[in-house]
Amino acid sequence: MARTLALAVSLLALAALGEVRTVQPDALELHAQGAGKAIVADGSLLLDLRSPTAGKHAWAVLPLGIKLPATVEWDQMVVADSPHFYRGGLFVQDAFGRLARIGFSGQPQGNHVAFDSRLLDDTRYEVGTWYRFRLEIGTDHHAKLSVRPRDAEAPVWTASGRFGTAGLLCRIGFYHNQEPDLPPDEYAQDRGAARFAHLRIEAAGLREGSLDSYRDPQVRGSSTRDPMTFNRAMRWLTTKAGVLAYDAAPQVLLTGSEQAAEWSANRGCRMVAVDPRISEFVRPNDLDGPDQANLRCFQWALRQHPVLEYSLEPSGGPAWLEVTLPCPYLGNGIRIFRTEPATVPVQGSLDLLPLFAQFDLAEHQYGEIGLHLFQERGGADGESRCRVRLALAGSGALLTTVPVVRSPAQPITIAAILAGGDGQLGTGSVTARWDGLELPLTAGKDGVFTAQLPPLPVGRHWIDLTSQQLTNRLLVVVAAPDFLHHEPGEAGYRSTDGHAVPALLGDLLAWVPMLDPDQATRRVIASTAAYEALAPEEHQRVRLVKLRTLGREELAAMLEEQARNGFGVVRLTPNVSPHESFLDAGGHIAPYSLETLSWTLDECRQRGIRALINLFHYPYWSGGTGSFPPWRQYLDVGCRDARSFFADATTPLLHSYLAELLIHLRDDPAVFGYSLTGENDQAYGPEWINGLFGVVREHDPNHPVTLEQGGGMERCSGGRPTGYDAFLPVASAGLGYRTYYTGGLPSDAYMMLCGRFYSTHPPSFMAEVCSGPGWYGGFYQNWTHPDFLTKARDAIWMSVLRQQTVCVTWSAPWTQEERLIPSRCQQAIDWDHFTRQRPLAAVRLSGDIKPLLPRLGEIEGTLAAAGIDYDFIWEDADYAWVIDPNQPLGGIPPAVLADRPLAVTPGHSVNVLRGATPFQLLALVKNTASYRLGPGYGTGVKENHRQRTDAHPLALTFQNIPANSRLVLYDLDTRQEIRRAAVGPGTVLDLGTTAHDFALVLRATESAVR
């Protein structure tokens, strides 16, 4: 039940203009269920779940909307602890229902302070003692916490970090063990009890009522988290050549009760249907400036219905319509059309095809637009109104599948449909022509025209299709079936023809820097050099765009720069959310988005780059992607939260979408493989992951599927990389991990530790490293900062030296050149005949890795400075020197020192990859003279960055190598080859006084350097 009781609460609100006002004592809404108790007495709130019965719940909420920034203070005491009390305290809930939690953890979690998802390790509270909490929350949802005993003056514990909440509005309340968004306690257990008192709030605004009714000049816009509806008029047809889609309507209505998708409107505004074709926008005349209603992201058959018909009838303030290309990070998107503000009726029609062509999107058969209706306040009435009729019309089109990719021995089926302007499939004829040949397509019962082409040579073939006055072109690609796979006992992958594949180096292809992205004259700024060549005033006009708005030439410009610098892989995340990305249309593929993906893969294929594709990126609703909801089609079957992603009702939509997508990708050698949820796969359990893995392999048996863990070695299940062997993707493409944080260790040492750890159970790979835009302020500063580049360099070289399969940074477009020398070095190695020579040294691990990290970092630094390679082991193994990290390192055995291939002078270290027979060696020589604490991933996070500023004398002394070995030496900072020489045991190369890093390739004479 829910009750409302008065509670003395001191509320102090700071108004938007900075004025201070006092708010009268208000009431907490008290909620209790079953044996749970929520009681106000003696000036405090008691939440009591001590009854050992199931079905209990107790929490309280303050029925005020709070506008950020805000400072919240309260007293909290754990009255009764329990082996079954986990968390309790204050919750902050945003307008989208997501929670941040601050308070205490109970007995099973060590009686620590809890700051959202973190427990603060160095804290320990006393049961029965009052503590004073102070929480400051900024408009960006970065929060600072301080905690002290109530009778103390100074804070004892502090913490900071960003919550996973959003927006300027929130509510607060108190909970004990069972958060308000959780069901009642399922177990008959004593959960303890807690008291809360002396609540005080400073905020930019406080208002009674629901958050939905809160409206002021800063809090008036429409939510980007409103669920969107994919085009209800669209129909999908599956063929052997792929999936075709069309609009099954004579006009695609965008307004009225028969509209194909729903609009979202500003707070306090509404968009309501008047009749089947017309809607009315209504806004209160309470605030200056325009309010709006938005159809943010709508996909349809552009060539079938290319004309937008519009009609606006305002009453009150002037109204206008804008049409955009949706683009995250550019507000409403790239504006391609706007009517003039008017208080009189406006109507017209707009041909969208030439507008798409201005932005290099003419090759699209399908379109994606945003529609935004604006209206100013006006008139004597309390509301302004505008009747709107919008529809997409046209005379029809000949539509084909996206490019068809097949292997030489496979039959090549092509398919097309005649989608009429009336929304029906035509019954005419379709003819294919190429290279002077002609072939009629056969009409099927389902309205699909198909033909099987004769054998075509390897290459790209454009097929011209015609039907009366309609034409189209279809790209058919015949490519060698060059798919990668892993063989047990090997470190990496092999191609279909049996050749070993070295580490593939690349980046997450997500954000693309572009000058004037909202102009038809825009251009990609693909490198640091291109950015530095701009005029100073142009720098501020470089913005980030997503792939969805890029045309063929723009994709090619970005990928060309990456290929020039040795890229072997890009990571694609086309399913973060309907706003961020766009492949899943609620159980179907989104056709506009599939075209963009196909173009990207075609440009990758021409440059020898492969794509690792995230089929999903966290469950829909998950906080990992901002808690965006999925398309409304998922909500229609009951997908209400992140847990619904795994429900039986959702499964058919996931599987049908995958079936439609993979028919296009299964034969494409440009696809490296797939990850299922992008990261944290382990959180969803083997049963669900293995089930989804089975669906993917059923529809695409050619490409491997990875398992991707969140975090680095300290977060690995069971403290061993074998901890995920119950997950089938581990045996398919191996385990991926990511290292944004370095745990306070020297950043290069942490990278090598992770590499050594995961490489004991191949295949393994660096799935993401470093951080994205926003680390050092602007993205252009971030990607060129020496600390950032050094961190990327150390991660890339770690992957090469540990024979990992992939190393991908997290969308750092101007770090391309860091792959250039590692790629050249890998090309100089004969990987088909490379077998790593096992070192003489090993470090024995056991139990929890996290407490050992500082010690392991010291060991890594010491051995790298001495040029000694080593392995991690867990059981007894035949190593000459086994190191116990819990004991002092002691002296290095003479036999281990004598086995070194290379030694360097102080202030430097060396990591090596040595092959046995024939002798081959890769080495990275690092400047380790100094380290500096500096910003890391996340506000307030400090990392121990390796610096490349202090110059020291550097000499390379070669030891245990064959005589007359051939050396190629590179300067990593100038990216130049600086020496070729014959070297042997005892050879010393003096490189002078330098602050640079160097890399070298060394091979025995009988295996000449290529």
N, C-alpha and C positions, 0 to 999 in steps of 0.2 A: 504494500500500500504506500501511498505518498501523502505526507502531511506537511503543512506549512506552520512553523512556529517562529515566534519572534526570537531573535538572538542579538544581543548587543554587539554590534559590529561598528567599528570606527572606519568610516569611508571618507576619503579625501580625494576629490577628483580635480584634475588639472584640465581645464577646458582647452579647446583647440587653439584659442588665442593666447594661451599661457596664463589665464586668470585662474585663481584658486577659489574653489567653492566647497562648502561642507554639505555632505549628503546625509539626510536623516537616517537613523538606524533602520535597516531593512530586515528582511527575513530570509532564512535559508529554506529551500524546499527539501524536506527530509523524506527519504525513500527507504523503506524497510520491507523485507519479504521473508516469509518463513520465520525461523528463530532469530534472524538478524535484528539488531536494535539500532535505531538512530534516535538519540535522546538529547535534548538540550536541558542542562541543569547546572546551577552554580556558575553561570557565565561561560560555559564551555560546551562543546559538542562531543558526545560519546558515540563512537561507532563500535558496536560490540558483536563479534562473531565467535564468542567462546563456546556456544552450545555445540556439542559434537553431533550435529544432525545435518543432513543434506538439505539443499533447497533454500539456503539462507543468503541474504544479500542486504547490504546497508551502505548507503551513501547519501551525500547532500550536495545541492547545487545552489549557487547564488544567482537568483533570477535577474541578472543585470547583463546587458551587453557592455563589454569593455573594449574601448578602442586603444590600440597600441600607439605609442609606447606606454608601458605600464610598469609600476613597481608594486609588488604584492608582498606583504609581510604577515606572518602568522606564527603562533606558538603550536608546538606539536609534542605529544608525549605518547610513547608506547606504554599503555597501562599493563598489558599482559602479553608476553611473548608466547610463542608456540612453535613446535617443530613443523607446523603446517602454515605459519604466517610468512608470506613471501614479500609483498610490497604494500605500502600504504602511505597516504599523504595527500598533497594537493594535486588536482588535475587541471590542466588548461586545455580547453576544447575549442577548436576553431569552427568557423561557420560550415565546414564540410564534414564535421563530426569526428575529426582526428584528434587524438589525445597526446599531450605531453604530460609526464608524471614526475613529481618531485616529492621526496619524503624519505622514509626509512625502509630498509630491507629487514626482514625478520630473521629468526634463528637459522633456518636452513641456508640462508645466503650470507651469514656472517655478521649481521647487525651493522650494516654500513649505511651511509647516506646514499640514496639513489637519485641520480640526475638523469631523468628520462630513461634511455636504454642502458645507461652505465651505472655500475656500482663504483664508488670512490674507494680505492683500495686502502688508502691510509686513514680511513675514518673508522670510528667505533663508538657507538652511542651507548648510554646506560638506560636500561628499562626503568621506568618510573621517574625519569628526569625530564623537566620541560626544556625544550630547545626553541630558540627563535630563528626562523627562516626569513631570509630576504631574497626575493627573486626579481630581477630586472629583465624585462623582455622588450627588445627593440622592434621596430617596424619590419625588420628583416628576419624576425624570430630568432635572432641570436640572443641567448640568455646568459645572465651571470647570476650565480647563486653564492650566498654566504650563509653559514650556519654557526650559531654559538649557543652555549648554555644560556638560559633566559636571564640568569643573574650575572652574566659576564658582559663586559663592555666590547671586547674585540672579537671578531670572527675567528673561529677555530678551524673551520674547513671552508674551502672555496672551490668553485668549478665554473666552467663556461663551455658554451657550445651552441650549435644551432638545433632548434627543435625541428621535427618533421611536420610542422603545422604551417599554415599559410593564411594570407589575408590580414587586414587591419583589425578584425574583430575576433573576440573570443569570449568564452565564459569560463568561470572557475568553480571548483567545488572540492569536496573532500571524499576520499574513499578509503576502504580498508580491505585489502586482499582482492576483493572482487571489484574490478573497475566497472564503471557504469555501462560501458559498452559490452561487457561480458555477461553471460547468463549466470543465474544463481549458482552457488557452490554445489558441485556435483557429489561431493564426498562428505561423509558423516565424520568430520574432523573439527577439533578445536582450532580456530584460526586466530585467536587472540583478540585484543581490543586496543583502541587508541582514542586520545582526546585531542581536540583542537580549540584554540581560543585566540582572542585579540587579533582579529583579521583587520588589516589596513591596506587600502589601495590608493595609489596615485596613478592616474591614467589621463590620456588625451581626451577621453570622453566616457561617460557612464550613462546608460539608458535602460529603463525597465522594458520588459517585453522580450520577444524572441529576437535573435540576431538578424533574421530576415527582414525585420521592420526597421532596422537601424539605417538611417539615411542622412548623410551630410555631404558637403561639397567634395570631401575626399573619399567617402564611402557611398558611392552611387552607381558604379559601373557594374556591368554584367559579369557573372562569374565565368572564368575560363574552365571551370570544373563542372559546369552543367553537362549532363549526359547529352551526347549528340546522336541523331538518328541517321543511319546510312540510308541512302536513296531507296525508298520503298517501291519505287516504280521499276527498279532494275531487276533483270532476270539473268541467270547464268546457265550456260550450256557447256557441258564437258565433252571434249572430243579427244581423239588420240594425239592430235597436234597441240592440245592445250584447251584452255577455257575461254569462251567467248561471252561477252555480256552486252546487253542492250537495254534501252528504256521501253518497257512494255506499256506505253501510253502515248496518245497523240500529242499531248503537251505534258511536260513535267511541271506540275503545279508546285510553286514554292510558297503559296499563301492559301488561306481558306481551310475548310474542314477536310479537304481531300489533298492537302499538301503532302509532298513526299518526305519532308523532314520538319522537325520542330525548331522554333526560334527560342533564343534566350533573350531576356530583356533586363535593363538596368533595375536596380532595387527600387521598389515602389512603382515600377512601370509594368505594363502587361501588353501582350500581343495575343489577341483573341480572334477567333474565326467569326466572320459575319455571315458568310454563306459558303458553298463548296469551293469558291475561287478567291474570295476576298477576305483579308484579315484587317483588323484595326489595331493600330498602335495607340496606347493611351499613356500619357505621362502627367504626373502632378505638376502644377505650376508653382512649385515651392522653392526651386533653386535656379539661379542663373546658369546659363550654359546648356549645351545640348545633352539630352538623354538619347539612348539608342536601343535598338533591338538588332540582334545579330543571328545570322545563319553562318556560323564560322567556317564550316568546312563541308562543302557539298560536292560529291563526285557524280558524274553522269556521262552519257555518250555524247561527247562534244560534237562529233561530225554528224551524228544523227539529228541533234537538236542544237544547232549553233547560235540561235537567235534568242536573246533575252528580251522579252516583252515586259514593259513596266508601266504602271499607272499609280500615281500618288494623288490623293485628295486630302490636303491638310485642312484642319480647322483649329484655330489658335495660332501657335507659333509656326515659323517657317520650317519646312521639312526638306530633306534631300536624301538621295540614295548613293552609296558607294559600292563598287564592285572591286574585289581584291583577289590577288593570288595569295592564298594562306601561307604564312611564313612565320614560324615561331621566332621570337626575339625582335620582330619588327611590328609589334602591336597588332593591329588588325590585318597586317600583311602589306603587300605591294599593290598600291591603288592603280587600277587600269581604267577606271571610269568613275565619273561623278556628275550628278545632275546639279544644277544651280539651286541654292536654297530658295524656296518659294512658298507663298501662302495661298497660291491658286493651284488648281489641278495641273499636273504635269504627266504626260505620257509619251511613249516612244518605243523604239526597238533598237537593239544593239547587236551587231554581228561580232561575236566573240572570237572567231577564227583569226582575223588579222591582229587582234590584240594579243592573242597567244603567240602569234608568229613574231611580234616585236620582241618577245622575251625568249626567242630561240626554242619555243615549245610547239612549233608547227607540226612536228612529227607525232605529237600526241593524237590518238584517236579519241581518248577520253579527256575530260576536263575536271579541274578542281577549282572552285571559286569560293570566296566568302562574300556574303551580302550584308550590308550594314545600313540600317535606316536610322537617320538622325532627325531630331526635332527639338527646336528651342521652345522655351516657355513663351506663352503669349495669350492674349485674349482676356476677357473679364472672368471667365469661368475658372473653376478650381483645377481644370484639367485641359490639356491640349490633346488633340486627336489627329490621326492620319490614317485614312483608308488606303490599303495597298493591295495591288494585284500584280503578281510576278509569275511568269511562266517561261519555260524554255521550249522553243518550237523550232521546226525545220522540216525539210523535205525528205530526210532519210540519208543513209550512207551505206557503203560497202565496208564492213568491218572484218578485220582479220585477227588472228591470234597475235601475241607478241612474238618476237623472233623465235623460230624453231631451231633448236640445237640438237644435232644427232651425230652419232659416230658413223664412220664410213660404211660399216656392214649393216646398218639398220635401215629399214624402210623409212622413207620420208613422206609423211602425210601432212598435207596442208589443209587448212580449213578457213571458211569465211561465212558470213551471213549477210543477207540483204535486210537491214533494219529500216523499215519505212518510217516516214514522218508520222504515220498514223499509229506507230507503236506495234505494228505487225511485222512478221518476217515475210520477206518477198518470195515469189515463186518464179523469178526470171531465170537468167543463165549467167554463169560466171566463167571467165576464161583466164588461164594463167599463161604468161609469155615471158621467156628468158632466153638469152643467147640465140635468138632466131627460132626458137622452138615454141610450140603452142600446145596447150593441153586443156580441154574443157573439164570443169569440176562437176561432180555428180551431186544432184540435189537429194538430200535425205528426207525421211519422213518428219524429222524434227526441225526442218528448216535450215539445216546446216549443209553447206556445199563443201565437198571434200574431193581431193585427188591425191594419188600417190605418185610422186615424182620418180623419174628414172634415177639411177645412181649418179651422184654428183661428186666431183673431185673435192678434196679437202680445201676449204676456203669459205669466203662469204659470198652469197649469191642473192641478188635482189630479184624477186619475182613480181612482175607487174600483173595486177588483177584488174579486170574490167567487167562491167555489167551495164550495158547500154550507156548511159551518160555518167555512170559512177566509176571511179578508179581508186586504186589503193596500191601500196607496195608492201611486200612482205619480205623480211630478211630471213634467209635460211642459211644456217651455219653448219658446215660439216667439219668436225674437229676430231682429232685423235682422242681416244678414250683415256686421257691422261688423269686418272684418279689416284689419289694418295691412300695408302693403307699402312698399318703398322704390323710388323712381324715380331712375335715374341722373341725376347732376348736382344733386340736392337734398341738403340737409343731413340731414333727418329722414325721417319716415314720412308717408304719406297713408293716410286711411281708405278704405273701399270706395267711398264717395260722392265721393271726390276732395278732401276737406278736409285741409289740412296739420295735423299733430298736433305740438304743442309737446313739450318734454322731459317725460317721465313721471317723477315723483319718488316714491320709496317706500323700502321696507325689505325685508330678508329676513324673511319671516314664519316663524320657526322656534321661538324661545323666547317663551312668553307668561307674564308675571308673574301669579301667582295667590295670593290669600290662602287659607291652609289648603287646599292642593290635594288633600289626602287625605281631606277631609271632604265630605259631601254638601251642606253649606252654603257651599262654597267660592265665591269670586267673582274675576273678572278685575280686576286693577289695571292699567288700560290707559293711565294717564298719570302724570306727575310729581305733578300736583295730587291725584290719587286716592291716591297713596302718601303724600304729605305730610299728607293728611287723616286718616290712620290714627293710632291711639294708638301711643305709642312701643313698647309691648310687642308690638303687632301687626306692626311692621316686620320682626322676625325670623321671622315666620310667612309672609312672602311668598317664594315659591319659583318656580322656572321649570319649566314643563311643555312638552311637545311637543304638536303638533296632534292626535296619535293619541288622546289621552284627552279632547279637548274636544268638547262637545256643540254643537248649533246656536246656542243663545243665547249661549254663551261665545265662539264664533267671531264672532258678530254684534257682541258688545260690543267686541272688539278692532278689528274692521274699521270699526265705526262711528266710533271715535275717530280712526282713520287717515283715513277719508273726510272727517271734519269739518275736518281740517287740510290738505286738498288732495292726498291721495295719488292717484296715477294708476296705480300699479303695486305689486305685491308679488312677491317672488321666493320660489318654493317649491322646496325640496330634498328631495323625498320618496324619494330612493333613495341615501342616504349609506351605509347598511348595514342588515342586518336588525334590528339593535338600535336604531339611530338613526331609521331610517325603514323603508319597508315596502311599497313598491308592487310590486316584482318578487318573485314567489313561485317562482322557479326555472323561468322560462320561461312563467309565467302571471301575470296580475294577481292581487294579493292582494285579495280582495273587501271585507273590512272597511276596508282602507286606501283602496280606490277610493271607497267611500262617504264617507269623511272628505274626500277630495279633492273629490268632487262637491259636498258641502255647502259647502266653502270657496269653490269657484267660484260656487256659487249666491249666496252672501252677497256675494261680490265683484261679481257681475253686477248685483245690485240697487243697488249703490252706485257703479257706473261705474268700478270698479277692474279692472285687467287683471292677469293672473298670468303671469310668466315661469317656466317649469317646467324644472327640471333633470331630464332623462330618466335620467341617471346622475350620480354625483358622484365622479369618479375611477373607475378600474377597481377591481373587487373585489380585496381583499387589499392595495390600495395603501396606502402610509404616509400619503398625504394624508387618509385617513379612518380613521386609527388601525390600519390593517392588519387590519380585521375581515374574516373570511372571509364568503363568500356563503352562501346556503342550501345545505344538503347536496346538493340536487338538482344544483347546479353541480359540487360535488366528485365526484358520481357519474359525470360525463362527463369528468373529468380536470382540472378547474380547480384547480390547486394553488398558484398564485401570481399576482401582478399580470400577468405576461406571458401567462398562460392566458386572460385576458380577450379576447385577440385571436386565440385559436386557433380552428381550423375546428370543433372539437367544441363550443365554447361558442356559436358564432354562431347556430345554430338557436334556442337558448334566448333569446338577446337579441332576435332578430327576432320570435319568437312572442309574447314579452311585449309588445313595442312594438305589434304588430298588435292585440292585445287591448286595450291601453290607448288607442290613438289613435282607435279606433272610437267611443269615448265623448267624445273631446275635439275632434274635427276640425271640428265645426260650432258650437263654442261661442265667441261673441265675448268672453267673459270671459278666454279664453286669449290672452295677448299673443303668445307664441311659445315656442320651446324652446331650451335649450342642451343639448349632447350629454353632455359629461362635467363640466360645471360650471366648470372652469378648466383651464389647461394643455392645451387641445385640441391645440396645435401639437406637443406632445411625442409624439403618436401618429401623426403623419405624414398627408399628404393622402390617401393611398390608403384607409386605414381610416376616417378621418373622412368622406371623401366617400362611401364605401360606406354608412356608417350614416346619413348625410344622405339618401341616396337612399331608404333604407327608410322614414325618417320622412316624406319628401315623398310617397312612394307611398301611404301610409296616411292622410296628412293634407296635402292640397295647399293648404289655406287659410292656415296659419300659418307665419310665417317661422322660420328656424333660425339661431341666432347661432354665431359662433366666439368662444371666450373664451380670451384669453391670460392666463397667470399674470404678475403684476407690472405695473409701469408702463412708461414710455417707455424707460427704460434697459435693459429686458429685451426690447424689441421686436426681432424677427428682422431682421437686416441693418441695424438702426438706422433703418428706415423703416416706416411703417404699411402700405406696399404689400408688405411682405415675406411676407404671408400670402395673397396673391391666388391661390395654387394650391389653397386650401381653398374649396370651393363655398359653405359658409355665409357667407363674407364678402360675396358678392354677394346673398345672401338677406336677412340682417338685420344684417350688419356685424360689426365687431370690438368685443368688450368687453374691458376691462382693469380692474385693481384696484390700489388704492394704500393699502396698510396702512403702508408705510414712506415716508418723505419724504426719504431720502438725506441728512439733516443740513441740508437747505435750510429756509428759512422755509416753514412748512407751506402757507400760502396761495400762495406763489410756485410751489411744486412742483405744486400742483393746477392752476394756470393753465398751467404748462408742459406738463403731460400733455394738458390740454384742447386747447391750440394744436397740439400734435404730432399727436394722433389725428384731429382735425377736418379735417386736410388731406386725408383719404381717407375721406369719409363713406360709410355711416353708422357712427358710433362711439358708445360709451356707457361710463359708469362702472358696472362690474358689481358691485363691492363697494368700500367705503371704510371707514376707521376700523377699530375692532377690536370684539370682542364682550365678553361678561362676563369679568371677571377683570383688567381693566387697572389700575384704581385700587383693587383690593381686592374689595368687593362689587359686584354688578351695578348696584345702585341708586346707588352712588357713581359708577361708571363713566359711566353714561348722563347724569348731570346735571353732571359736572365741566365747568367752563368751557372747558378746553382741548379736551376731547372734542367739545363742542357747536360750538366754533369750527371745528374741523377738518371736522365734518359740514357746517356752514354754507358754508364755503369750497368744498367739493366740490360741493354742491348748486348754488350760484350759478355755479360754473364750468360745469357742464353746461348751465344755462340760457343763459349768455352765449356759449357756444360752439355752441349749437343741437344738442347731443347728444341722442340719442333717449331715454336712460334714465339715471337716477342712483339707485343702490340702496345703502343702507348695509348693514352686516353685522349684522343682528339687534340693533338698538339701539331697543327699543320705546318709550323715553321721549324720543325726539328728534323725535316727530311734528311738533311745532309749528314746527320749522325749515323745514317745507315750506309753511307757511301763506302767508307774504308772497310767496315766489317763485311760488306757484301763482296768487295774485291778480294779480301783475304780468304773468304770461304770458297771463292771460285778457284783459288790456287791450290786447293786440297783435293786429292783423289778420294772422295768419300766412299766410292764403291769398294775400296780396299783399305779403308781406315778402321782400325780397331784401337780403342783407347787403351793405353798402357796403364794398368792399375798402379797407383802410387804405393809407396811403402808405409805411409802414415794414414791413420784413421782416428776419428773421434767417436767414442761410444756414447749413444744417447739412450735415455730411458725415461718413461713417465712424462710429466708435464714439461713442455718445452719452454713455456713463457718465463719461469724464474731463471732459466739457464741462459737466456738471450744475452745479457751483458757479458757473461763469462765467455760465451761462444764468440761474441764480437771481439773480445780481447784475443782469443786464440786465432781467429781468422786474421786479424791485423798482424799478429806476430809471425805467423807462418807465411803470409803473403809477402811481408817485408823480407823474409829469408828465401823467398822463391820456392816454397814447398807446397806441393799439391797434396790433397788428402781427401778421404771419403768420410761419410757418416755411416756408422754401423749400429745395429741393435743386438745382434747375436755374435758369438765368437766367429772370427774370420782370420785368415792367414795374412796378417799385416805385421811388418817388422816393428812398428811403433804404434801402440794403441793408447790414445790419450783419454784419461778420465777428466771430464770438464769440472768435476767437483774437487779436483786436486790441483796443486800447483803444477804448471807446465813443466818446469825443470829444464835441463839442458837438452838440446836437439841431438839425437844419436848421430855419430859420425857417418854411419852408412846412409842415413837419410840425407845428410848434407851433401855427401858425395854423389847421390843420385840426382841432384838438381841439374836440369839442363841449362839453367840461366840464373845468374845472380845479379842484383842491382845495388847501387850505392844508397846510403841512408837518405831518407826523405822521399823514397820511392818504394813501390811494391810491384810484384809481378804475379799474375795469374796465368796458368798455362793449360792448354789441351794438347797432350802428347800422344801420338800414335806409335804403335810398337813396330811392326814390320809390314810395309816399309816405314822408315822413320819419317814422321811428319809432325810439325809443331805449329800451333797458333799461340801467341802470347800477347797480353795487354800489360804494358808498363805504365803505371799510374804515378802521378805526382801526389804523394800523401804527406807532404810537409806540414799542412795545416788543415784544420777543420773549423767550422763556424756554425753556431746555432743560428738558424734563420727560419722564416716562415715555411710551413709545410702545407699539407692538405687539410684545410679547415682553419677558420679564424682562431687565433691563439695557439695553434699547434706549432711547436718548434721541432726542427730536425737538425741533426748534426751533419751539415753538408761538407763534402770534400771540396776544398778550394784549389783553384789552379792559378794562384797569384804569386806565390813565393818561389823564386827561381833558386835552384840548387844544382851543383855539379852532378851529372849523370853519366855513369859508365856501365856498359853491359859486359858481363863476363860470362862466356860460354863454357860449360863444364861437360856434363855427360851427354855429348852428342856425337854423331859420326864425323869422322874427318872429312874435310872438304864439303860440308853441307852448304847448300845455297840459301842465302838470306835475302829477303826483301823486307825493307823497313819503311814504315809510314809514320809521318807526323799527323796525329789526329786533329790538331788544332788548325794547321794549315791545309789539312786534307790532301797532302801531297806525298808521293813516294819520294824518299830522300836518299835511299842507298840500296844498292845491290852488291853483294859480296860473297865470297867463299869464306866460311868460318869453320873452326873446329875447336876441340878441347883446348882451353887456355886462351882463345882469342878474346881480346878486349876491344870494345868499341867505345871511344870517348865522344859523347854527344855534347860536351861543353856544359855551360850553366844554362838551365832551361826550366821553365814552369810548365812545359807542355806534357801531354800524354803521347805515348807511342804504341804502335802495334807492329808485330812482325810475323812473317811466315818463314818457316825453316823446313827444308826438305833435304833428304840425302841426295847425293849427286846423281845416283841412278834413277831418281824420280825428279827429273828437271822441273823447275818452276814453270808453270804455264803462263 
